[in-house]
Amino acid sequence: MEDYIPILLLLALQIHTGIRRRALTTLRDRYGQRIRSRRKIVLRLRATRRRTHAVWPYHPSQTWWDTVVPAFTPTQFIRNFRVSRESFEYICHKVRHLMVKMNTNYRMAVPVRKRVAIALWKLATAGTEYRTIGHLFGVGISTVFNCVQEFCDSAIRVLLSKHITTPDAAKLVEMATFFNNHWRMPQCVGAIDGNHIPIIAPEEYPRDYFNRKGWHSIILQGVVDGKGLFWDVCVGYAGSVHDARVLRQSHLWGQLSDEGLMKPFSDTGRLSPEQHTYNYRLSSARLAVEMAFGRLKGRWRCLLKRNDCKLELSKKMTLTCCVLHNICEEHGDRCIEDRRDRQLDIQPPNQVLPEHGEQEGADIRAALMNYFSIEE
């Protein structure tokens, strides 16, 4: 029996060791499963995070655009978007091929009509932030900015050359006839004026844009016919530049000559009755351009208050507003002006053009003065 004791002890030790090994293996297997399970959970969470970042997480309300706007009366539509529904549809049709966006797997594209409406809302309001417009239309801030930028680019590309054009000979005769019949100014085809558009100080050369009233601006020079439609515009010169310099550096100057521009006599207190009559008739005809600028800014009030956009976009917005003004005038859209914004339109004093005209121009002015005296 004693001979079997070591063998029994060895067997017991082996059994104990085997049990221990199986226990360790079981623990190791269970630990491995737990680690693998945790890894799967972590990977699943990471994948979920990635999918969450790729999908638009916020769904703003579309109620105003989808429900309220379609119920607008014609007057309400013009009051909010500054154009009639007919003009709005015309604009959307013209820019559709440039502004349309394709749907993606992650979000639906904003329709062209809504993109145009967002841009018009920005142009029609004074100082409205992108955030506010985004909340109203149910889109993000970046979407609002893109809509404004792309609409201005599209309007300048496809609408500018159609609605602001240099008149041909037949059109000039028609314009001169209207000016004579309506404004009592013979042989006149346009009234010219300059206007300052408030902007934020640009990063480069800010002092050049500081005008005589003490604020930064760019100059809009416009020529209108007797009906108040722009047929030539020049946008973007710095606010400190003299009106005469803007005129001489614009492309319009190459089409004109000194005798083609009539100006009033300087009132020194010793003007003759004939000169007073001439100044009065000239000032009456200039109402065409003054009223045009009034309707322009009455519709597109982004031109009234400081534009916080960058300089290039401010120029594009101003030019786009001139194009939209002509579209509204051509379509007979009413101009609903907010009288509360009139106080924002504080222009620097008019800059008197220097007396440097040629003798032929002086002779034409004298002939007009005599004509007005005889007609009176």
C-alpha positions as CSV (number, residue, x, y, z in Angstrom):
1,M,0.0,0.0,0.0
2,E,2.8,2.3,0.8
3,D,4.1,1.8,-2.7
4,Y,0.9,3.3,-4.1
5,I,0.9,6.4,-1.9
6,P,3.3,8.5,-4.2
7,I,1.3,7.4,-7.2
8,L,-1.9,8.5,-5.6
9,L,-0.4,11.8,-4.5
10,L,0.9,12.4,-8.0
11,L,-2.5,11.6,-9.5
12,A,-4.2,14.0,-6.9
13,L,-1.7,16.7,-7.9
14,Q,-2.3,16.2,-11.6
15,I,-6.1,16.3,-11.0
16,H,-5.7,19.5,-9.0
17,T,-3.4,21.0,-11.6
18,G,-5.8,20.1,-14.4
19,I,-8.8,21.6,-12.5
20,R,-6.8,24.7,-12.0
21,R,-5.8,24.9,-15.6
22,R,-9.4,24.5,-16.7
23,A,-10.5,27.2,-14.3
24,L,-7.8,29.6,-15.6
25,T,-8.8,28.7,-19.2
26,T,-12.4,29.4,-18.4
27,L,-11.6,32.7,-16.8
28,R,-9.4,33.6,-19.7
29,D,-12.1,32.8,-22.1
30,R,-14.7,34.7,-20.2
31,Y,-12.3,37.7,-19.9
32,G,-11.6,37.5,-23.7
33,Q,-15.3,37.4,-24.5
34,R,-15.8,40.4,-22.2
35,I,-13.0,42.3,-23.9
36,R,-14.3,41.5,-27.4
37,S,-17.8,42.5,-26.4
38,R,-16.5,45.8,-25.1
39,R,-14.6,46.4,-28.4
40,K,-17.7,45.7,-30.4
41,I,-19.6,48.2,-28.3
42,V,-16.9,50.8,-28.8
43,L,-16.8,50.2,-32.5
44,R,-20.6,50.4,-32.7
45,L,-20.6,53.7,-30.8
46,R,-17.9,55.2,-33.0
47,A,-19.8,54.2,-36.1
48,T,-22.9,55.8,-34.7
49,R,-21.0,59.0,-34.0
50,R,-19.7,59.1,-37.5
51,R,-23.2,58.6,-38.9
52,T,-24.6,61.2,-36.6
53,H,-22.0,63.8,-37.8
54,A,-22.8,63.0,-41.4
55,V,-26.6,63.6,-41.0
56,W,-28.1,67.0,-40.4
57,P,-29.0,66.8,-36.7
58,Y,-31.4,69.8,-36.5
59,H,-34.7,70.1,-38.4
60,P,-35.8,73.8,-38.1
61,S,-39.4,74.7,-38.7
62,Q,-40.6,75.1,-42.3
63,T,-44.0,76.4,-41.3
64,W,-43.6,80.0,-42.3
65,W,-42.4,79.3,-45.9
66,D,-44.6,76.3,-46.5
67,T,-47.8,77.6,-44.9
68,V,-47.8,81.4,-44.3
69,V,-46.2,82.7,-47.4
70,P,-48.5,80.9,-49.9
71,A,-51.4,82.6,-48.1
72,F,-50.0,86.1,-48.6
73,T,-52.2,88.6,-50.4
74,P,-50.6,90.4,-53.4
75,T,-49.9,93.4,-51.2
76,Q,-48.4,91.3,-48.4
77,F,-46.2,89.5,-50.9
78,I,-44.8,92.8,-52.2
79,R,-44.4,94.2,-48.7
80,N,-42.3,91.3,-47.7
81,F,-40.3,90.5,-50.8
82,R,-40.5,93.9,-52.7
83,V,-41.6,92.2,-55.9
84,S,-44.9,91.0,-57.1
85,R,-45.5,87.2,-57.5
86,E,-45.3,87.6,-61.3
87,S,-41.9,89.3,-61.0
88,F,-40.8,86.7,-58.5
89,E,-41.7,83.8,-60.8
90,Y,-39.9,85.6,-63.7
91,I,-36.7,86.0,-61.7
92,C,-36.8,82.3,-60.5
93,H,-37.3,81.1,-64.1
94,K,-34.3,83.2,-65.3
95,V,-31.8,82.1,-62.6
96,R,-33.0,78.5,-62.1
97,H,-30.3,76.8,-64.2
98,L,-27.6,78.6,-62.2
99,M,-29.1,78.2,-58.7
100,V,-30.6,74.7,-58.7
101,K,-29.1,72.2,-56.3
102,M,-29.2,68.4,-56.4
103,N,-30.5,66.3,-53.4
104,T,-27.9,64.1,-51.6
105,N,-28.1,61.0,-49.4
106,Y,-27.9,63.1,-46.3
107,R,-30.2,66.1,-47.0
108,M,-32.7,67.5,-49.4
109,A,-31.6,70.5,-51.4
110,V,-33.3,73.9,-50.8
111,P,-35.6,74.6,-53.8
112,V,-34.8,77.4,-56.2
113,R,-37.9,79.4,-55.3
114,K,-37.0,79.3,-51.6
115,R,-33.3,80.2,-52.3
116,V,-34.4,83.3,-54.3
117,A,-36.9,84.3,-51.6
118,I,-34.1,84.1,-49.0
119,A,-31.9,86.4,-51.1
120,L,-34.7,88.9,-51.8
121,W,-35.5,89.0,-48.0
122,K,-31.9,89.9,-47.3
123,L,-31.8,92.6,-49.9
124,A,-35.2,94.0,-48.9
125,T,-34.3,94.5,-45.2
126,A,-31.9,96.9,-43.5
127,G,-29.3,95.2,-41.4
128,T,-31.0,91.8,-40.9
129,E,-28.6,89.1,-39.7
130,Y,-28.2,85.8,-41.5
131,R,-29.2,84.1,-38.3
132,T,-32.6,85.8,-38.2
133,I,-33.3,85.0,-41.8
134,G,-32.2,81.4,-41.2
135,H,-34.7,81.0,-38.3
136,L,-37.5,82.5,-40.5
137,F,-37.0,80.2,-43.5
138,G,-35.9,77.2,-41.5
139,V,-32.3,76.9,-42.9
140,G,-28.8,77.3,-41.6
141,I,-26.8,80.5,-41.5
142,S,-24.3,79.2,-44.1
143,T,-27.3,78.4,-46.4
144,V,-28.5,82.0,-46.2
145,F,-25.1,83.4,-47.0
146,N,-24.8,81.0,-50.0
147,C,-28.2,81.9,-51.3
148,V,-27.4,85.6,-51.2
149,Q,-24.0,85.1,-52.8
150,E,-25.3,82.8,-55.6
151,F,-28.4,84.9,-56.3
152,C,-26.3,88.1,-56.8
153,D,-23.9,86.2,-59.1
154,S,-26.7,84.7,-61.1
155,A,-28.6,88.0,-61.4
156,I,-25.6,89.8,-62.6
157,R,-24.8,87.1,-65.1
158,V,-28.2,86.5,-66.7
159,L,-30.3,89.6,-65.8
160,L,-28.0,92.6,-65.9
161,S,-27.3,92.6,-69.7
162,K,-31.1,92.2,-70.3
163,H,-32.4,94.9,-68.0
164,I,-29.6,97.5,-67.9
165,T,-28.5,98.2,-71.4
166,T,-27.1,101.2,-73.4
167,P,-30.0,102.4,-75.6
168,D,-29.7,102.3,-79.4
169,A,-30.6,105.1,-81.7
170,A,-34.3,104.3,-81.8
171,K,-34.5,104.0,-78.1
172,L,-32.7,107.3,-77.6
173,V,-35.3,109.1,-79.7
174,E,-38.1,107.4,-77.7
175,M,-36.4,108.5,-74.4
176,A,-35.9,112.1,-75.6
177,T,-39.6,112.3,-76.6
178,F,-40.7,111.1,-73.2
179,F,-38.3,113.5,-71.4
180,N,-39.7,116.4,-73.4
181,N,-43.3,115.5,-72.9
182,H,-43.2,114.5,-69.2
183,W,-40.3,116.6,-67.8
184,R,-40.4,119.5,-70.3
185,M,-36.7,119.0,-71.1
186,P,-35.9,118.8,-74.9
187,Q,-33.2,116.7,-76.4
188,C,-32.6,114.9,-73.0
189,V,-32.2,111.1,-72.8
190,G,-31.1,110.7,-69.2
191,A,-30.5,112.2,-65.7
192,I,-27.4,111.3,-63.9
193,D,-26.6,111.3,-60.1
194,G,-24.4,109.6,-57.5
195,N,-25.4,108.0,-54.3
196,H,-23.4,106.7,-51.3
197,I,-24.1,103.2,-50.1
198,P,-23.0,102.6,-46.5
199,I,-20.6,99.7,-45.9
200,I,-18.4,98.4,-43.0
201,A,-14.8,99.6,-43.2
202,P,-13.0,97.3,-45.6
203,E,-9.8,95.5,-44.6
204,E,-7.7,97.2,-47.3
205,Y,-7.4,101.0,-47.6
206,P,-10.3,101.8,-45.2
207,R,-9.6,105.6,-45.2
208,D,-10.3,105.7,-49.0
209,Y,-13.9,104.7,-48.3
210,F,-14.4,107.3,-45.6
211,N,-16.7,110.0,-47.0
212,R,-17.2,113.6,-46.0
213,K,-20.1,112.7,-43.7
214,G,-17.8,110.6,-41.6
215,W,-18.8,107.0,-42.6
216,H,-17.6,104.4,-45.0
217,S,-19.3,104.0,-48.3
218,I,-19.1,103.0,-51.9
219,I,-20.5,105.2,-54.7
220,L,-23.3,104.2,-57.0
221,Q,-23.5,106.4,-60.1
222,G,-26.7,105.9,-62.1
223,V,-28.2,107.2,-65.3
224,V,-32.0,106.9,-65.7
225,D,-34.5,107.6,-68.4
226,G,-37.6,109.7,-67.9
227,K,-39.4,106.8,-66.5
228,G,-36.8,106.2,-63.8
229,L,-35.2,103.0,-65.2
230,F,-31.5,102.7,-65.0
231,W,-29.8,102.4,-68.4
232,D,-26.2,102.8,-67.0
233,V,-24.8,102.1,-63.5
234,C,-21.3,102.3,-62.1
235,V,-20.8,100.7,-58.7
236,G,-17.9,100.5,-56.3
237,Y,-15.7,103.6,-56.2
238,A,-14.6,104.6,-52.7
239,G,-16.7,107.1,-50.8
240,S,-13.9,109.7,-50.7
241,V,-13.8,110.0,-54.5
242,H,-15.3,113.1,-56.1
243,D,-18.4,112.7,-58.2
244,A,-16.6,114.2,-61.2
245,R,-13.8,111.8,-60.9
246,V,-16.2,108.8,-60.8
247,L,-17.9,110.1,-63.9
248,R,-14.6,110.6,-65.8
249,Q,-13.3,107.1,-64.9
250,S,-16.6,105.3,-65.6
251,H,-17.2,103.6,-69.0
252,L,-20.1,106.1,-69.6
253,W,-17.6,108.9,-70.1
254,G,-16.2,107.3,-73.2
255,Q,-19.7,107.4,-74.7
256,L,-20.3,111.1,-73.9
257,S,-18.6,114.5,-74.3
258,D,-18.6,117.6,-72.2
259,E,-21.4,119.2,-74.2
260,G,-23.5,116.2,-73.7
261,L,-23.8,117.0,-69.9
262,M,-25.9,120.0,-68.8
263,K,-25.5,121.4,-65.3
264,P,-27.2,124.3,-63.6
265,F,-25.7,127.8,-63.2
266,S,-23.9,128.3,-59.9
267,D,-26.2,130.5,-57.8
268,T,-24.0,133.4,-56.8
269,G,-27.0,135.6,-55.9
270,R,-26.8,137.5,-59.2
271,L,-28.5,135.1,-61.6
272,S,-30.7,136.5,-64.3
273,P,-34.4,135.5,-64.6
274,E,-33.5,133.4,-67.7
275,Q,-30.8,131.6,-65.7
276,H,-33.2,131.0,-62.8
277,T,-35.7,129.5,-65.2
278,Y,-33.1,127.3,-66.7
279,N,-32.0,126.0,-63.3
280,Y,-35.6,125.4,-62.3
281,R,-36.3,123.3,-65.5
282,L,-33.1,121.4,-65.1
283,S,-33.8,120.6,-61.5
284,S,-37.3,119.5,-62.4
285,A,-35.9,117.0,-64.9
286,R,-33.4,115.8,-62.4
287,L,-36.3,114.6,-60.3
288,A,-36.4,111.5,-62.5
289,V,-33.1,110.3,-61.1
290,E,-33.8,111.4,-57.5
291,M,-37.2,109.6,-57.5
292,A,-35.5,106.5,-59.0
293,F,-33.0,106.4,-56.2
294,G,-35.8,106.9,-53.7
295,R,-37.7,103.9,-55.1
296,L,-34.5,101.9,-55.4
297,K,-33.7,102.3,-51.7
298,G,-37.4,102.2,-50.7
299,R,-37.6,98.6,-52.1
300,W,-34.1,97.4,-51.3
301,R,-33.4,98.7,-47.8
302,C,-30.0,96.9,-47.5
303,L,-28.8,100.0,-49.3
304,L,-30.0,102.3,-46.5
305,K,-28.1,100.9,-43.5
306,R,-24.4,99.8,-43.2
307,N,-23.8,96.6,-45.1
308,D,-21.7,94.3,-42.9
309,C,-20.8,92.0,-45.8
310,K,-17.3,92.1,-47.4
311,L,-16.6,94.8,-50.0
312,E,-17.0,92.6,-53.1
313,L,-20.3,91.2,-52.0
314,S,-21.6,94.7,-51.0
315,K,-20.8,95.8,-54.6
316,K,-22.6,92.8,-56.1
317,M,-25.7,93.4,-53.8
318,T,-25.9,97.0,-54.9
319,L,-25.7,96.2,-58.6
320,T,-28.2,93.4,-58.1
321,C,-30.6,95.8,-56.5
322,C,-30.4,98.1,-59.5
323,V,-31.3,95.2,-61.8
324,L,-34.2,94.2,-59.5
325,H,-35.4,97.9,-59.5
326,N,-35.7,97.8,-63.3
327,I,-37.5,94.5,-63.3
328,C,-40.0,95.9,-60.8
329,E,-40.5,99.1,-62.8
330,E,-40.9,97.2,-66.1
331,H,-43.5,94.9,-64.5
332,G,-45.4,97.7,-62.9
333,D,-44.8,96.5,-59.3
334,R,-45.8,99.0,-56.7
335,C,-43.1,100.5,-54.4
336,I,-44.2,100.2,-50.8
337,E,-41.8,102.4,-48.9
338,D,-41.3,102.1,-45.1
339,R,-41.2,105.8,-44.0
340,R,-39.4,104.8,-40.8
341,D,-36.3,104.1,-42.9
342,R,-36.1,107.5,-44.6
343,Q,-34.0,108.9,-41.7
344,L,-31.3,106.2,-42.5
345,D,-30.7,107.7,-46.0
346,I,-28.4,110.5,-44.9
347,Q,-26.3,111.3,-48.0
348,P,-23.1,113.4,-48.0
349,P,-23.7,116.9,-49.6
350,N,-23.7,117.1,-53.4
351,Q,-20.3,117.7,-54.9
352,V,-20.5,120.5,-57.5
353,L,-19.0,119.6,-60.8
354,P,-16.1,122.0,-61.8
355,E,-16.6,124.5,-64.6
356,H,-14.5,123.0,-67.3
357,G,-17.0,122.5,-70.2
358,E,-16.1,123.3,-73.7
359,Q,-17.5,126.3,-75.5
360,E,-19.9,124.1,-77.5
361,G,-21.4,123.0,-74.2
362,A,-21.8,126.6,-73.0
363,D,-23.5,127.4,-76.3
364,I,-26.0,124.6,-75.9
365,R,-26.8,125.7,-72.3
366,A,-27.4,129.2,-73.6
367,A,-29.7,127.9,-76.3
368,L,-31.7,125.9,-73.8
369,M,-31.9,129.0,-71.5
370,N,-33.3,131.1,-74.4
371,Y,-35.7,128.2,-75.4
372,F,-37.1,128.0,-71.8
373,S,-37.5,131.8,-71.7
374,I,-39.5,131.9,-74.9
375,E,-41.6,128.9,-73.9
376,E,-42.5,130.5,-70.6
